[in-house]
């Protein structure tokens, strides 16, 4: 099978009940699309979001999970709890989690294993900092993160990889098309060598994706979709990205 295209929106620590009004147009765009459409809101919004979209094709996911099924982990959320609330996916290893919470590759790997055990698709994020890019270490950094963060049980059905250069997230800056292509080729080669169906794992690009640049990004080899931050908060911005991916 070919990688399934995915337009994923990461609302981060944004949104409230009133923001759910944005879902109507997003759900309409998801109906009959050739790509999957996913919104990952703050955890408190997952249940009301599920109630709002009903039987829509729009998917809902979490932004993180703990590696344990349950226990004395105040403030954390288990993958099983996300699944119980209706989530189908969970974002893991986002650079903001790695930087703000000290998450290591080993921690991300353990969380991905928990997500898989719970029946969730793990969206595992990798990406280099500006200093690493300037030092020409991008490919080494990505290869190390892939080796350490992706569990052996990963496959095209339970795992999605997202490349998000840290210096491009929320800054309006975007790597060149050649730079994006280089990293995605590395990711594809790594997964193909390691996993029996690595050629079919969806690879997303994230980092200041917007309607104006979506089509040219989706035309790059091995780019199967996007992990979108700020532009996923409003339907007026996210729907054109969905449309561009659907046409890619």
Beta strands, then each sheet from edge to edge (+ up, - down):
strand 1: 6-10
strand 2: 36-40
strand 3: 59-62
strand 4: 89-92
strand 5: 121-126
strand 6: 159-164
strand 7: 202-206
strand 8: 225-228
sheet 1: 1+ 2+ 3+ 4+ 5+ 6+ 7+ 8+ 1+
end
